[in-house]
Each structure stands twice: as C-alpha cells, then as structure tokens.
Amino acid sequence: MAQTAPAAKATKVTSVNGKAQGSKELTFSKEIYMRWYEEMLLMRRFEEKAGQLYGQQKIRGFCHLYIGQEAVVSGTMSALEKGDKLITAYRDHAHAIACGISPNAVMAELYGKIDGSTKGKGGSMHLFSKEHNFFGGHGIVGAQIPLGAGIAFADKYLGTNNICVCFMGDGAVRQGALHETFTMAMLWKIPVVFVCENNRYGMGTAVERTTNVPDLYKIALAYDMPSAQVDGMECEKVHAAMKEAADRARNEHIPTFLEIKTYRYKGHSMSDPAKYRTREEVDEYKAKDPIEHVEHTILASNFATKADLEAIEEKIKQIVEASVQFAEASPFPDASELYKDNYMQEDYPFLMD
Amino acid sequence: MSEERIIAYREALREAMVEEMRTDPTIFLIGEEVAEYNGAYKVSQGMLDEFGAKRVIDTPIAELGFAGISVGAAMNGLRPIVEFMTFNFALLAIDQVVNSAAKVLEMSGGQFNCPIVFRGPSGSAGQLGAQHSQMFENWYANVPGLKVISPSNPYDAKGLLKSAIRDNDPVVFMESEVMYGDKGNVPAGEYIIPIGKGDIKRSGTDVTIVSFNKMMKVALSAAEELAKENISAEVIDLRTIRPLDFPLIVESVKKTNRLVIVEESWPFGSISSEITFQVQKYAFDYLDAPIKRVTGKDVSLGYAPTLVEAYLPNVADTVKAAKSALYLV
C-alpha cells in the first residue's frame, strides 16, 4: 500500500463482548479512500438506475436495493485478501459488484438476459460468480448462514488460508439456522466472519418488535463467539472491525459475529412504501451518508479535488449507462436453456409430459 | 461374477463409503453419532479409526445446520456424505436439500454444483409410532436437481452408493433400518451400479410387480406365492426413484399386460401415482386390466402391532392385487 499520501483521521474500534483484542488505531491511505469512494458511488448510481428501470418494468420480479448500506460492503472488501469468499442473501447487487462481477453482467442479469452473471436464471436475488468467489445471493432468509460456514469449512479442510464472510440481515438472526451454525462454527473452529447488516427492519418489522435483546451482537455471547457492534455508516469502522475479525478467522480459526448498524434508504423491496418508519428517521441516516462521509474526508485531506471527484462521477455515469446498453442489447435466454444447468449429468432424462 | 461373499446391508454401505474415501480425500462423512459411537445403526463402524476426526465428523443434533454446512462445503470443493439418523429427522433439513442443494446449479447458471449425498434409513421399522415410520422418496423425487436412490439389498446398496458418491449432482440415498442386518452376496471386487436403471429381479410373463426398498421382499414373496398357482410374475426393483426407469416398466407391461405397484408410503401423489400415469400414457393399448397398487394406508401409523399390520403392504394383499389384475378374484 502506498503510504505517500497523508493519513486520514484515525478511527477507534473496540470489540465489546469482553473478548476484545484491544482497541486499534487504524489509518487509511489515499488509495483506500479513493477506492471506497469510487466503489460506493458505482453501487449507488447503479442501483438508482436499477430502481428507475424497475419502474419502467425493464427489471421484473423482486428487487431489493442496498442504497444507504454501501459502507458495509466497501469497508469489508478493503479488509479482505485475494481468494476470500463472500455469500449473502437476496439484497446482493452491491456485494456482487464489489466482488468484481462487471456492472454489465449484473445489469443484464437484472434484465433476465443471457449475458447476465447467471444467464438470466438467477435474477436480482441470485447473483453468483465462481470466478470472483461470490457464492451468491440466496433467497431463503438465513439459509445462507450454514452455507457460509460450510464454504469456510471447506477452505480449512483443503488447507487454504482463505476465509468466508457470510452476510445476513437483522431478520435472519431469528432463524434456527443461525443458532445451529454458530454452535458448529465455534465447535469446529471454522474460519468464517458472520455479518449481520442491521438496517433496523426485517421487511416492515422493526428489530425491537422481534426480540427483547435488540443489541444483536449479544446473540454471539451464548456461543462464546467474539462479537462487536459496528457503525456501518463509515467505511473506516467497518474495515477495522472486519480486519480484526478476518485476522482472527484466518490466523486462529475463530469465527466472529459483527453486528453492523446500517440503514436502507429505500423500502424492503421495490413494492414497499416503507410506511413503518418516519421521514425524519430516514433523513437522520441520510445526514450520515457513507459516500458523503468519504467524500468529505477525501476533500479535507486533499486526496483529490472536487474536479477529480466530478470526473469519477462522470466515469461512473458512463459505466452505468453502458451497462444499460449492454443489458438492452443482450437477448433473453432461449427457451431451451430451461433444461440446462439443472443437473451436471448432461443426458438427464427429464419428464417431458 | 466374483467369488461368493456374504455381507450385511450395513457392511455393504460401509464398504462403499470406505472405498471411495480411500481414493478421494475430499469425501467426508458427517452426521449424528457417525464417529465415536460408530453409527446409530453401525453403518460407519470403524470409519473414525481409519479416517480420523477430520473426515468422520460427529455433529450436534442440528440437522438443518449440518446439512447446510455440508452443502456449503460441497459448493467449495468437497464431497460430503451426510448421514441422517433417519429421514424422519431429515425433514428439519429439507430446506437446505430442496432450496440450496437442488437449486444452486440452476440459480448460478451452472457455476456452482453440489456433489453431496444425503443418506440414512427410511420407512417403518417395527412399532415406532407415527413420527419414526415415514418414507419420503416421492417428496424428494418431486424436486428437479435431486437424484433419489432406494436400494433393496446389499449388492445394490453398495454399487449404488458408490455411484451416488461419485455423482456430481446431489443425491438422496434412502436405506432401511430393518434391512441393515440383511445378508447378501457382494463380490469383493470393484463394481458400481448406474443411477437411473431399474432391475428385473424375477422374470415373468403374466403380471408385472414393481416395488423398491424393503417392499421388494413383499413383491418377491408374492411372486413366489403366485408361482404356486402357475402365475408367472415379473418383479421389477426400481432401485433409483429419480430419474425413474419408466422404459423398463413400460416394456415389461407390454409383455405381461398387467401391472401391480407395491409401495410402503402413502397413496396420495406417490411413486405409484406417477408410474400409473406413465404406463397409461405409453402402454395404454397393452393394458388388459386397470393398474393395481398396494400402498401404506392413508393414515398416520400407530404404535400397536395390529395397527402396523393393518397399515403396511403385505404378501396376501399383493397376491390379491395381482390376481385381480388377472381377473382371477
């Protein structure tokens, strides 16, 4: 990492369950800040466009936007190493893009086109890329939790030095799958980091309406699993917590549960008017917008000029526009694709009547 | 044919796992009591000693969790064998079997496959009451993405389990608690049995009887009884439930013109229902009588011996069904 640029302000992170490794002072380079800015802005502009296209019925099905939560993924990715795996639920556009799937392939997938990341078979909720170690977008709340542990289990079994970061929403922590997986992840010392992106609502149900223990990181205490509550509106804090957790998984094979407090500006899905919360509450989070936060640091630290950032904005606009053109131009999968990819066996005798 | 060697069904299953694990280090066995207890039904006896705790893994009682962890491992380069103590308990894990294992290849556009075997005993096993007596072959067989195997004897069990372990698709492999001690000839040499092929266990000309798993005993005994009355029954063992070898049944029916299906599970939406549809479609003009079936009764199975006896398919009912198809009763 180039250290020529002046460091931005230090960020303090402390694990809170009594198993803390001690508070850490981390500083971040210009390169990291510029990467966060560009990556998050791409997620944001990409999804704003996806939202528009959904309104035009270019994108169908269920579509869950990540807008407002970008720092969780960006702060995670900058803390990981090559070969580390990601898995998440159905709010997965940003995770896919951050893993390296091209915006063209993601947009084409949202359109249901053959050049999409899963050939138009997965759609918004099921983005995958083996090449980029993205183990998918999964549609059953909480079902990706044991899968994420299993992915990491395999890496340990095979003797790689990689870990898996397994994302979930605040709704998913109520599933039995989480509790069963936490038991075994600790018992078998699986190199996994569980991340609860607590955006405060499981669809329309506030966290407080699902539990008498609204501090979700405390769930890990019952398993003696290290855990922490993290401010998810700032990449620095996410990165620091993730780095500590990833190191612990990689070096000690100890899982961590991070409750990262974040917020989605949009509804649960495109059909959700989000009447269960106030405008004031949404505005409160928008005032802490993760992209504006990074932009502020970049300008205050003289990492880039306003003109530099405008040039990035323009570049991203072009990338997003190109992804739309790409998706428009790509054909829908031929109906014959229906019988492909159901089995590895090439001559599987499907019932045809 | 190799020299005769008589071993038990459980030993045949164990041999299949042990032989495959010796050749492929990515295969591991995971489940409740599989390691230190040597298997709830002793299928995995001695495997912990040979392969160690890394590859023969005891789990807490958390079917959904360890099934899901195994599916994740299969997506990332391993080949798990997941033992369920019974398929009754596997219902707790069915989300991971149906929503993850069966679908990940399709959802990922062919990028992630799931080479995994879910195995364990299925069906009634004495007076165990309603929750320990069920067969779910038809449930899993309904799901695209899965393969389903249900063998009736040691030889088939070994050859089919080896195929299942080598298969690159998820396989649900259903055994029988009451057959684990059954002895049969299993050659010492290497062999596999292909998935998706039925087997004519007894040739005949007058009526076709189709069955699978332990009801094959009923089917074969019924054929013996029918033979005493000079009725020649052909008995087909399905061996694989999905994909099901419909052509073998259709060809047999074209010869015998009559069909009886014996199935331990409930009648509604059953394997016998699907076979009946296929045969009426592809052998309608060959049928000389309506298709008959002998199934478990359409109720939950109670504990008392009288209830068990009244519930399960038996030889007498199967003989009667065959004779009915021949218009002899």
Interface residues (C-beta under 8 A of the other chain):
Chain A: K85 I87 G116 S117 T118 K119 G120 K121 G122 H126 F128 S129 K130 F135 G136 H138 G139 I140 A143 I145 P146 L147 G148 A149 G150 I151 A152 F153 A154 D155 Y157 L158 G176 A177 H179 E180 T181 T183 M184 L187 W188 K340 D341 N342 Y343 M344 Q345 Y348 P349 F350 D353
Chain B: T26 F28 K54 I57 T59 P60 A62 L64 G65 F66 A67 G68 I69 S70 V71 G72 A73 A74 M75 N76 G77 L78 D95 Q96 N99 S100 V104 L105 E106 M107 S108 G109 G110 Q111 F112 N113 P115 P144 G145 K147 D167 N168 D169 G196 P243 K281
